[in-house]
Amino acid sequence: MVYVPAGIFTYGTGTNTQTVYLDGFCIGKFHVTEAEYKAFVDATGLTSYPSHWVGGTYPAGRANHPVPYVSLTNALKYCVWVSSNTGWTVTIPTAQQWEKAARGGTTNLYPWGNTAGATYSNHVVNTRFNFNAVCAAYYLNNYSNSPAVYDNINSPYYGTTTTVSQIAAYNTNGVPTYLAVSPSCAVSGWVNHDTWTGFIYTDVFDSLNASGGFTTAVGSFTNGVSGYGCHDMAGNLWAWTLTLFIASNGAEAGKLVNQIRGGSWYATASSCKSLDIGEGRSAAGKYNTVGFRIVMIPSAPTDSIGDGIPDWWRARYFGGDGTTTNATSCATSDLDGDGLSNLQEYLADLNPSNSTSRLAIISIVAISNDVRVTWIGGSNSWQYLECSPTLTSNQWTAIFTNTPPTPVTNTFLNTGAAAGATNRFYRIKARRLP
């Protein structure tokens, strides 16, 4: 799991933007995998297996793939099982928790930036995530001459045999749009619901679903990780959330359902953003493109004074049992005179009686077109280096996240930051482990 620190973040985008505060939480670094879900099934005797399993287990080679065909109801049962075995408070994330983890301290539309950035050339999809272009390209490149049959009984093309390369989504006038992937990874010929044609209305697609869909092993796209360290927040499988809403997109539009986030191997690139795109599903349903990851709410350490400093930390540095305080050990005191209060020293994992133990940027040096920023801090905290073009407005953007354990002295090279005459200001923030 990875830790997402307490604090405010930008939720949504455009006219729907909100500033939301969340307490700190831990979230799964990956979706729950087939093997992890099987361990739960075996331990609890649950017999409601995912529909692609045979003989009570997942298909060969999929142990480390995210598990689909799990209802929110059963996902919550999995959480109860994990809680009972660990003592943690484990559940499914809310939409706000999921989005904060996906955006990673930024306002980006995807975990890595504001564009999908996927391209297709020489039969290769260059991408940071698994979405429908990856699936379409695979079949076109490997099975172009294999037979495919339109198999939806409602379709006027029902029973018609073609090849994968000639699969088409027909409009109501009979004009075909053939299965293809553009240089920007837009997929054509994927589906036409009016005529029940396209790739998803063939026996090839049905066979794919029967084996669990076109998922990839969790963590396969290491260049698509969010700022907090979460993998596959875009694509692969949608993720359940606990948030109920009225869906505005898909077959569930207009219905009260649980919001799902992140897109999937079936979805277009634009549907895999770190935002609410109106998609939801019924909590009791099991879907070929929906999986889940878990969150753990850390138990707050005992804080007898109620000033944000736990008893154990006050006892460590000021003696006694930490349940009482005085002018030296109170939250606002600055015993070592380094400009940080005791509460700030705790949050940054520093020694309140040592002025050299501090969180501070100690140098900013231009090197050609780049800027090297060096800072010092504690080892048991998340450190966030932020940059802004001005000090007069709130335009700070996180450019680097340093995950614990961290060294006392740290360096980051801000590539290209010295080019041109634009001012840049830097600051370092920290949040300790719970």
C-alpha positions as CSV (number, residue, x, y, z in Angstrom):
1,M,0.0,0.0,0.0
2,V,1.0,3.6,-0.4
3,Y,0.2,6.5,1.9
4,V,-1.8,9.6,0.8
5,P,-1.2,12.4,3.3
6,A,-3.9,14.5,4.9
7,G,-4.6,17.8,3.3
8,I,-6.6,19.6,0.7
9,F,-6.6,18.7,-3.0
10,T,-8.3,19.8,-6.2
11,Y,-11.3,17.5,-6.9
12,G,-12.8,17.6,-10.4
13,T,-11.9,20.1,-13.1
14,G,-13.3,23.1,-14.9
15,T,-16.6,24.4,-13.5
16,N,-16.9,21.3,-11.3
17,T,-13.7,22.0,-9.4
18,Q,-13.8,21.8,-5.6
19,T,-11.2,22.1,-2.9
20,V,-11.6,19.1,-0.7
21,Y,-9.8,18.2,2.6
22,L,-9.2,14.5,3.3
23,D,-7.6,12.8,6.3
24,G,-4.6,10.7,5.5
25,F,-5.2,7.1,4.3
26,C,-3.3,4.2,2.7
27,I,-4.5,2.8,-0.7
28,G,-3.5,-0.3,-2.6
29,K,-0.5,0.3,-4.8
30,F,-2.2,-2.1,-7.2
31,H,-5.6,-3.5,-7.9
32,V,-6.4,-6.7,-6.0
33,T,-5.1,-9.5,-8.1
34,E,-6.6,-12.9,-9.1
35,A,-4.2,-14.7,-6.7
36,E,-5.1,-12.4,-3.8
37,Y,-8.8,-12.8,-4.4
38,K,-8.4,-16.6,-4.6
39,A,-6.7,-16.6,-1.2
40,F,-9.8,-14.9,0.2
41,V,-12.2,-17.3,-1.6
42,D,-10.3,-20.3,-0.3
43,A,-10.1,-19.0,3.2
44,T,-13.8,-18.0,3.5
45,G,-15.4,-20.7,1.4
46,L,-17.1,-18.1,-0.9
47,T,-18.5,-20.0,-3.9
48,S,-19.6,-16.9,-5.9
49,Y,-16.6,-17.1,-8.2
50,P,-15.7,-14.6,-10.9
51,S,-17.4,-15.9,-14.1
52,H,-14.1,-16.5,-16.0
53,W,-12.8,-18.9,-13.3
54,V,-12.9,-22.6,-14.0
55,G,-12.9,-25.2,-11.2
56,G,-12.7,-22.6,-8.5
57,T,-9.6,-20.8,-9.8
58,Y,-8.4,-18.3,-12.3
59,P,-7.0,-19.1,-15.8
60,A,-3.3,-20.0,-16.0
61,G,-1.0,-17.1,-16.3
62,R,-3.3,-14.6,-14.7
63,A,-2.2,-14.8,-11.0
64,N,-0.8,-11.2,-11.1
65,H,-3.6,-9.7,-13.2
66,P,-6.3,-7.6,-11.5
67,V,-9.4,-9.7,-10.8
68,P,-12.6,-8.7,-12.8
69,Y,-16.1,-9.9,-12.4
70,V,-16.2,-9.1,-8.7
71,S,-19.3,-7.2,-7.4
72,L,-18.8,-4.3,-4.9
73,T,-20.7,-6.5,-2.4
74,N,-18.0,-9.2,-2.7
75,A,-15.2,-6.7,-2.8
76,L,-16.4,-5.4,0.6
77,K,-16.4,-9.0,1.9
78,Y,-12.8,-9.2,0.8
79,C,-12.2,-6.0,2.9
80,V,-13.8,-7.5,6.0
81,W,-11.5,-10.6,5.5
82,V,-8.4,-8.4,5.3
83,S,-9.4,-6.4,8.3
84,S,-10.0,-9.5,10.4
85,N,-6.6,-10.9,9.5
86,T,-4.6,-7.6,9.9
87,G,-6.4,-5.5,12.5
88,W,-6.5,-2.7,10.0
89,T,-9.7,-0.8,9.1
90,V,-10.0,-1.8,5.4
91,T,-12.6,-0.8,2.9
92,I,-13.1,0.4,-0.7
93,P,-12.1,4.0,-1.5
94,T,-14.5,6.8,-2.0
95,A,-14.4,8.6,-5.3
96,Q,-12.6,11.5,-3.5
97,Q,-10.0,9.2,-2.0
98,W,-9.4,7.5,-5.4
99,E,-9.1,10.7,-7.3
100,K,-6.6,12.2,-4.8
101,A,-4.5,9.1,-5.0
102,A,-4.6,9.1,-8.8
103,R,-3.8,12.8,-9.3
104,G,-0.9,12.5,-6.9
105,G,-0.8,16.0,-5.5
106,T,-1.3,17.6,-8.9
107,T,-4.3,18.9,-10.9
108,N,-3.4,16.7,-13.9
109,L,-6.1,14.9,-15.9
110,Y,-4.0,11.7,-15.9
111,P,-1.6,10.4,-13.3
112,W,1.4,11.6,-15.3
113,G,0.1,14.8,-17.0
114,N,-2.8,16.4,-19.0
115,T,-2.7,14.3,-22.1
116,A,-2.9,10.5,-22.7
117,G,0.2,10.7,-24.8
118,A,-0.3,7.4,-26.5
119,T,0.9,6.8,-30.1
120,Y,0.7,3.9,-32.6
121,S,3.3,3.3,-35.3
122,N,5.1,0.3,-36.9
123,H,2.5,-1.9,-35.2
124,V,3.5,-0.8,-31.7
125,V,1.4,1.1,-29.2
126,N,3.5,3.4,-27.1
127,T,1.5,4.0,-24.0
128,R,1.6,4.5,-20.2
129,F,-1.6,2.5,-19.7
130,N,-3.8,-0.3,-21.0
131,F,-6.8,0.8,-22.9
132,N,-8.8,-0.3,-26.0
133,A,-6.1,0.6,-28.5
134,V,-3.7,-1.9,-26.9
135,C,-6.3,-4.7,-27.3
136,A,-7.3,-3.7,-30.9
137,A,-3.7,-3.5,-32.0
138,Y,-2.9,-6.9,-30.5
139,Y,-5.6,-8.6,-32.4
140,L,-5.0,-6.8,-35.7
141,N,-1.2,-7.6,-35.5
142,N,-1.5,-11.2,-34.4
143,Y,-4.9,-12.5,-35.7
144,S,-5.7,-10.3,-38.7
145,N,-6.6,-13.4,-40.8
146,S,-8.4,-15.3,-38.1
147,P,-12.2,-15.8,-38.5
148,A,-14.6,-13.7,-36.6
149,V,-18.4,-14.1,-36.4
150,Y,-20.9,-11.4,-35.6
151,D,-22.8,-13.2,-32.8
152,N,-25.5,-10.8,-31.4
153,I,-28.9,-12.2,-32.4
154,N,-30.3,-8.7,-32.7
155,S,-27.8,-7.7,-35.4
156,P,-28.8,-7.9,-39.1
157,Y,-25.3,-9.3,-39.6
158,Y,-25.8,-12.1,-37.1
159,G,-24.0,-15.2,-38.1
160,T,-21.9,-13.4,-40.8
161,T,-18.3,-14.6,-40.8
162,T,-15.4,-12.3,-41.6
163,T,-11.8,-12.0,-40.5
164,V,-10.4,-9.9,-37.6
165,S,-8.9,-7.4,-40.1
166,Q,-12.3,-7.0,-41.7
167,I,-14.4,-6.6,-38.6
168,A,-16.5,-3.5,-39.0
169,A,-19.0,-1.4,-37.1
170,Y,-21.8,-0.8,-39.6
171,N,-24.1,2.2,-39.4
172,T,-27.8,1.9,-40.0
173,N,-27.3,2.5,-43.7
174,G,-24.9,-0.4,-44.0
175,V,-21.7,1.7,-44.2
176,P,-18.8,-0.1,-42.5
177,T,-16.1,1.4,-40.3
178,Y,-13.4,-1.2,-40.1
179,L,-11.4,-2.1,-37.0
180,A,-8.3,0.1,-37.0
181,V,-6.0,2.0,-34.7
182,S,-5.0,5.6,-35.7
183,P,-1.5,7.1,-35.0
184,S,-3.0,8.9,-32.0
185,C,-4.5,5.6,-30.7
186,A,-8.1,6.3,-31.6
187,V,-9.9,3.0,-32.3
188,S,-12.4,2.7,-35.1
189,G,-14.7,-0.3,-35.8
190,W,-14.9,-1.1,-32.1
191,V,-18.6,-0.8,-31.6
192,N,-21.9,0.3,-33.1
193,H,-24.7,-0.3,-30.7
194,D,-27.4,0.6,-33.3
195,T,-26.5,-2.4,-35.4
196,W,-24.8,-4.6,-32.8
197,T,-21.7,-4.7,-34.8
198,G,-18.0,-4.0,-34.4
199,F,-15.3,-5.9,-32.5
200,I,-17.3,-6.2,-29.2
201,Y,-20.2,-8.0,-31.0
202,T,-18.1,-10.9,-32.3
203,D,-17.2,-14.3,-31.0
204,V,-13.6,-13.2,-30.8
205,F,-14.5,-10.6,-28.1
206,D,-16.8,-13.1,-26.3
207,S,-13.9,-15.6,-26.1
208,L,-11.7,-12.9,-24.7
209,N,-14.2,-12.0,-22.0
210,A,-14.6,-15.7,-21.1
211,S,-10.9,-15.7,-20.2
212,G,-11.1,-12.5,-18.1
213,G,-10.6,-9.8,-20.7
214,F,-7.5,-8.1,-22.1
215,T,-6.0,-7.1,-18.7
216,T,-2.2,-6.9,-18.1
217,A,-0.3,-7.8,-15.0
218,V,-0.5,-5.1,-12.3
219,G,2.4,-2.7,-12.4
220,S,3.2,-3.4,-16.1
221,F,3.2,0.3,-17.0
222,T,5.9,1.8,-14.7
223,N,5.8,5.2,-16.5
224,G,2.2,5.7,-15.6
225,V,2.5,5.7,-11.8
226,S,0.8,8.5,-9.9
227,G,2.7,11.0,-7.7
228,Y,1.8,9.0,-4.6
229,G,3.1,5.7,-6.1
230,C,-0.2,4.1,-7.3
231,H,0.0,1.9,-10.4
232,D,-2.7,1.4,-13.1
233,M,-4.9,4.3,-12.0
234,A,-5.6,4.7,-15.7
235,G,-6.9,1.8,-17.7
236,N,-6.6,-2.0,-17.1
237,L,-9.7,-2.3,-15.0
238,W,-12.2,0.3,-13.6
239,A,-12.1,0.5,-9.8
240,W,-15.1,0.4,-7.6
241,T,-15.8,3.3,-5.2
242,L,-18.2,3.7,-2.3
243,T,-19.6,6.9,-3.7
244,L,-23.2,6.7,-4.9
245,F,-24.3,9.1,-7.6
246,I,-26.6,9.3,-10.6
247,A,-24.7,8.1,-13.6
248,S,-24.6,10.3,-16.7
249,N,-22.8,8.0,-19.1
250,G,-23.1,4.4,-20.4
251,A,-26.0,2.0,-19.9
252,E,-26.5,3.1,-16.3
253,A,-27.1,6.7,-17.2
254,G,-29.9,8.1,-15.0
255,K,-29.6,5.4,-12.4
256,L,-28.4,5.6,-8.8
257,V,-25.2,3.5,-8.8
258,N,-21.7,3.3,-7.4
259,Q,-19.2,5.5,-9.2
260,I,-16.3,3.6,-10.9
261,R,-13.0,5.3,-11.7
262,G,-10.0,5.0,-14.0
263,G,-11.1,3.3,-17.2
264,S,-10.2,-0.1,-18.5
265,W,-8.7,-2.2,-21.3
266,Y,-12.1,-1.8,-23.0
267,A,-12.3,2.0,-22.6
268,T,-11.1,4.8,-24.9
269,A,-8.0,6.8,-23.8
270,S,-10.2,9.8,-22.8
271,S,-12.3,7.6,-20.6
272,C,-9.2,6.7,-18.5
273,K,-8.8,10.2,-16.9
274,S,-8.4,10.7,-13.2
275,L,-11.8,12.4,-13.1
276,D,-15.5,11.5,-12.8
277,I,-16.7,10.8,-16.4
278,G,-20.2,9.8,-15.3
279,E,-19.6,6.0,-15.2
280,G,-21.1,3.8,-12.5
281,R,-22.3,0.3,-11.9
282,S,-24.8,-1.6,-9.7
283,A,-23.1,-2.8,-6.5
284,A,-24.5,-6.3,-7.0
285,G,-23.2,-6.6,-10.6
286,K,-20.1,-8.4,-11.8
287,Y,-18.4,-6.8,-14.8
288,N,-15.7,-7.8,-17.3
289,T,-14.0,-4.4,-17.0
290,V,-14.4,-3.6,-13.2
291,G,-12.0,-4.6,-10.4
292,F,-11.1,-3.0,-7.1
293,R,-8.4,-1.8,-4.9
294,I,-8.6,-1.3,-1.1
295,V,-7.9,1.5,1.3
296,M,-6.8,1.3,4.9
297,I,-7.6,4.1,7.3
298,P,-4.7,4.4,9.8
299,S,-5.5,4.3,13.4
300,A,-4.7,7.7,15.0
301,P,-2.1,7.5,17.7
302,T,-3.2,8.6,21.2
303,D,-3.1,12.3,21.6
304,S,-4.0,13.0,25.2
305,I,-3.5,16.8,24.9
306,G,-5.4,17.1,21.6
307,D,-2.9,19.4,20.0
308,G,-1.9,17.2,17.1
309,I,1.2,15.7,18.8
310,P,0.9,12.0,19.9
311,D,1.9,11.0,23.4
312,W,4.7,8.7,22.2
313,W,6.5,11.5,20.4
314,R,6.2,13.9,23.3
315,A,7.4,11.3,25.7
316,R,10.4,10.5,23.4
317,Y,11.7,14.0,23.3
318,F,10.4,15.6,26.5
319,G,10.2,12.7,29.0
320,G,7.4,11.4,31.1
321,D,4.5,9.5,29.5
322,G,3.6,12.2,27.1
323,T,0.1,12.7,28.5
324,T,0.8,16.2,29.9
325,T,2.5,19.2,28.5
326,N,4.2,22.5,29.5
327,A,5.7,25.6,27.9
328,T,8.6,23.6,26.5
329,S,6.7,20.6,25.1
330,C,3.6,22.3,23.9
331,A,2.7,22.3,20.2
332,T,3.7,25.9,19.6
333,S,7.0,25.9,21.4
334,D,10.3,26.1,19.4
335,L,12.8,24.6,21.8
336,D,15.8,24.5,19.4
337,G,15.1,27.9,17.8
338,D,15.1,26.7,14.2
339,G,11.8,28.4,13.3
340,L,9.7,25.2,13.5
341,S,7.2,24.6,16.2
342,N,7.1,21.2,18.0
343,L,4.0,20.3,16.0
344,Q,5.8,21.1,12.7
345,E,8.9,19.1,13.9
346,Y,6.6,16.1,14.5
347,L,4.9,16.4,11.1
348,A,8.3,16.6,9.3
349,D,9.9,13.8,11.5
350,L,12.5,16.1,13.0
351,N,14.3,16.4,16.4
352,P,12.8,19.3,18.3
353,S,15.9,19.7,20.4
354,N,18.4,19.9,17.6
355,S,18.5,23.0,15.4
356,T,20.4,21.1,12.6
357,S,17.5,18.7,12.3
358,R,15.2,20.8,10.1
359,L,13.2,20.8,6.9
360,A,14.7,23.4,4.6
361,I,15.9,24.1,1.1
362,I,19.6,24.7,1.4
363,S,20.6,25.5,-2.2
364,I,19.1,26.3,-5.6
365,V,21.7,26.2,-8.4
366,A,21.3,26.8,-12.1
367,I,23.2,24.2,-14.2
368,S,23.0,25.1,-17.9
369,N,19.2,25.0,-18.6
370,D,18.4,23.0,-15.5
371,V,17.9,23.9,-11.8
372,R,19.3,21.7,-9.0
373,V,17.4,22.0,-5.7
374,T,18.9,20.5,-2.5
375,W,17.1,20.2,0.8
376,I,17.3,18.5,4.2
377,G,14.6,16.8,6.2
378,G,13.5,13.8,8.3
379,S,13.7,10.2,7.2
380,N,10.2,9.1,8.1
381,S,8.1,11.5,6.1
382,W,6.8,12.1,2.6
383,Q,8.5,15.2,1.2
384,Y,6.9,17.2,-1.6
385,L,9.0,19.7,-3.7
386,E,6.8,22.3,-5.2
387,C,7.4,25.0,-7.8
388,S,5.6,28.3,-8.6
389,P,6.2,31.1,-11.1
390,T,5.0,33.7,-8.6
391,L,4.7,34.2,-4.8
392,T,1.6,36.4,-5.1
393,S,-0.9,33.7,-6.0
394,N,-1.5,30.1,-5.2
395,Q,0.1,28.4,-8.3
396,W,2.2,25.8,-6.5
397,T,2.7,22.6,-8.4
398,A,4.2,19.4,-7.0
399,I,7.2,18.5,-9.2
400,F,8.8,15.7,-7.1
401,T,7.6,13.4,-4.3
402,N,10.2,11.8,-2.0
403,T,8.8,8.7,-0.3
404,P,10.2,7.4,3.0
405,P,12.6,6.3,4.1
406,T,14.4,9.4,2.8
407,P,18.0,10.5,3.4
408,V,18.8,13.6,5.4
409,T,20.1,15.5,2.3
410,N,18.1,15.2,-0.9
411,T,18.6,16.6,-4.5
412,F,16.3,17.0,-7.5
413,L,17.2,18.3,-10.9
414,N,14.4,20.3,-12.4
415,T,15.1,19.8,-16.1
416,G,14.8,22.9,-18.3
417,A,13.8,25.1,-15.4
418,A,16.7,27.6,-16.1
419,A,15.8,28.1,-19.7
420,G,14.3,31.6,-20.5
421,A,13.8,34.4,-18.1
422,T,10.8,33.0,-16.2
423,N,11.0,33.3,-12.4
424,R,10.6,30.1,-10.4
425,F,10.1,29.7,-6.7
426,Y,10.5,26.5,-4.8
427,R,9.3,25.2,-1.4
428,I,9.4,21.9,0.4
429,K,6.6,20.4,2.4
430,A,6.5,17.2,4.5
431,R,4.0,14.8,6.1
432,R,5.2,12.0,8.3
433,L,4.1,8.4,8.2
434,P,1.0,7.8,10.4
